[in-house]
Amino acid sequence: QVQLVESGGGQVQPGGSLRLSCTTSKFSLEGYAIVWSRQVPGKAREGISCIDTRDESIYYSDSVKGHFTLSRYNAKNTVYLQMYNLKTADHALYSCATDMICAWSVIAGHGHVLPSSQIGPWGQGPQVTVDS
């Protein structure tokens, strides 16, 4: 399996916006669900958004719903994660990966995006820093 390439991270103040990109030159992303996750040192990786391959349904974890938007642009073989109104809680390393299907479930009262057992390798970044 091929690791995808992410870009677009950086440092912003609270309330700022960033757009992350996820792509590869190795194959078409159209046949895959694409999952975005984030991770903070010392904490478990958190699935935050997923776009499905069958009907282009999009799923968000409760932690980002309403201020992140996921989209797929097939002509550029790229999936974008637009992040608005960033908060210090969004400070993390963000990664994307291919998956066979999107899964979302309520755990402990909150909606979560759940990567499947067929999730591909996570990319290397980028870092999003939200700091005043």
ABEGO torsion letter per residue (X at the ends): XBBBBBBGBEBBBBGBBBBBBBBBAABBAAABBBBBBBBBBGBBBBBABBBBAAAGBBBBBAAABGABBBBBBAAAGBBBBBBBGBBAAABBBBBBBBBABBBBBBBGGBBBBBBBAABBBBBAOBBBBBBX
